[in-house]
């Protein structure tokens, strides 16, 4: 019997990942003051935590990629562009931003189907 599979059994669920992103960012950033030296470690901690929680959801055959950036607010706006080459039927992403008077944090989670 062939086990070749063309689609995931448990596809990347955007709604569930948004909840995780919101929860993790609120937990880690609600009491933080902007400190440039601490931002790389904070971003690493957030990405690790999000990746672990998303991987625990067992999306079938998905590679999970998480990025996090923290930008200081100094009376300017922020525009971020993302470009990816992927399969629009199976691959997807979620982004969440968290904003305070001192900084903006942007976290993205990419679910890339891997057969």
C-alpha positions in Angstrom: 0.0 0.0 0.0 1.4 3.4 -1.0 1.9 6.0 1.8 2.5 8.9 -0.5 0.7 11.9 0.9 -0.1 15.1 -1.1 -1.6 17.1 1.7 -1.1 17.5 5.5 -3.3 15.5 7.8 -3.2 18.3 10.4 -2.7 21.6 8.5 -1.2 24.8 9.9 -4.1 26.5 11.8 -3.8 30.3 11.8 -6.4 30.9 14.5 -4.6 28.7 17.0 -1.2 30.2 16.2 -2.5 33.8 16.6 -3.7 32.9 20.1 -0.2 31.5 21.0 1.5 34.6 19.6 -0.8 37.0 21.5 -0.4 35.1 24.7 3.4 34.8 24.5 4.0 38.4 23.5 1.6 39.7 26.2 3.3 37.6 28.8 6.9 38.5 27.9 6.5 42.2 26.9 3.8 43.7 29.1 6.2 44.7 31.8 9.3 45.3 29.7 11.0 48.7 29.2 13.0 49.2 26.1 16.7 48.3 26.7 18.7 47.8 23.5 21.2 45.5 25.1 18.5 43.1 26.3 16.5 43.0 23.1 18.5 40.2 21.3 18.0 37.8 24.3 14.4 38.8 24.7 13.7 38.1 21.0 15.5 34.8 21.3 13.4 33.8 24.3 10.1 34.8 22.6 10.9 32.9 19.4 12.0 29.8 21.4 8.8 29.9 23.5 6.5 30.4 20.4 8.3 27.7 18.4 7.9 25.2 21.2 4.2 25.9 21.7 3.5 25.8 18.0 5.5 22.6 17.5 3.5 21.0 20.4 0.4 21.4 18.3 1.8 18.7 15.9 1.0 20.3 12.6 1.7 17.4 10.3 4.9 17.8 8.1 5.3 21.5 8.8 8.6 23.2 9.3 8.0 26.1 11.8 10.1 29.2 11.4 9.7 32.0 14.0 11.2 35.5 13.8 11.0 38.4 16.3 12.2 42.0 16.1 11.9 44.8 18.6 12.2 48.4 17.4 12.5 51.5 19.5 9.8 54.1 18.9 11.2 57.5 18.2 8.3 59.4 16.6 8.5 57.5 13.4 6.4 54.8 11.7 7.4 51.2 10.8 6.7 49.4 7.5 7.8 45.8 7.1 7.7 43.8 3.9 7.9 40.0 3.7 8.6 38.0 0.6 8.5 34.2 0.4 8.4 31.6 -2.3 6.0 28.9 -1.3 2.9 26.8 -2.0 -0.2 28.9 -1.3 -2.4 25.8 -0.8 -0.3 24.5 2.2 2.1 27.2 3.4 1.0 30.1 5.5 2.2 32.6 8.1 0.9 34.6 11.0 2.2 37.9 12.4 1.5 39.7 15.6 2.7 43.1 16.8 2.9 44.5 20.3 3.2 48.2 20.8 4.0 50.3 23.9 5.1 53.9 24.2 8.7 52.9 24.0 8.9 50.1 21.4 7.2 48.0 18.8 7.7 44.2 18.7 6.9 42.2 15.7 6.8 38.4 15.7 6.1 36.2 12.6 5.4 32.4 12.5 5.8 30.6 9.2 4.3 27.2 8.6 6.1 25.7 5.6 4.8 22.3 4.4 7.6 19.8 4.0 6.8 16.6 2.1 
